[in-house]
Amino acid sequence: MSDQTERAAAHLAQFAYTATRAGTVFISWNGKTVTTLKGSAAQRFLAQVAELDEDGARLLMAKLTGNFKRGNERVSSSFEF
């Protein structure tokens, strides 16, 4: 396995989800909630996850969370040091 493939696998391994009785699904990365699904989106997710293996489920969670790590990394152009 190449170094890049190993890093990608390690990144995916850090995803997990929790489903509540109220039908809400919390998707977390490194123990921090990054996406919350409710209603029909949560039901679709749970139906898809039930059919997938562990790696497939983590890949689905990665796709659903999108590029969440970019949200707070940008520095505003009006910000002065």
Protein Blocks (a to p, Z undefined) as FASTA:
>chain_A
ZZklmmmmmmmmmgccdddfkopacddeehiafbdcehjllmmmmmmmmmpcfklmmmmm
mmmnmpmllmmmpccfkbcZZ
